[in-house]
Amino acid sequence: MKKALVIPLTDKELQEVYRILIDRDKDAAWDFLNEYARAPLHNVMTGG
């Protein structure tokens, strides 16, 4: 079963994601996911 994970981001946050992808910055990617995706992912996985 597919579930949606929506993470609303500001323009500045989108630019940061783009920079992370361009630079292939693994540490920044981890930090970004930890800050912005942890709670939404937890909510999707627990139905909360």
N, C-alpha and C positions, 0 to 999 in steps of 0.2 A: 504494500500500500504506500502510495506517495503522499508526503506531507509537505506543506509549504513552510519555508523559513524566510520571513521578511525582516530585513534589518534596515530601518529608516536611517539615512545618513544625510548630514548637511553637505553643502557644496565643498566645504573645507575637508570634511572626512572622505568624500569621494576622491578628491585630489590626492589625499594621503594614500588611499588604496591604490590609485593609479601609480603613484611614485613607488610604492612598495613593489608592485608588479614589474615596473620598468627596471628597477634596481635589483630585483630578485633578492630583496632584503628579508631573509628568513626570520631574523630576530624581531624585526618590526612587524612582520606578518603575524607572528605568534602573539606579540603584544596587542596588536589590533584585534585579532580574533578573541583574545581573552577579554578585552575591554568591551567590545561591541557585540560579539556573537554568543558569549557564554550564557547570558540570561535568556535571550530568545530561544536558543537551542534547548536549554533546560525546560523552558515552558512547553515547547513542542513535544519533547520526549516524555514529559510527565503529564501532559494534558492540562497544564495549569495556565 
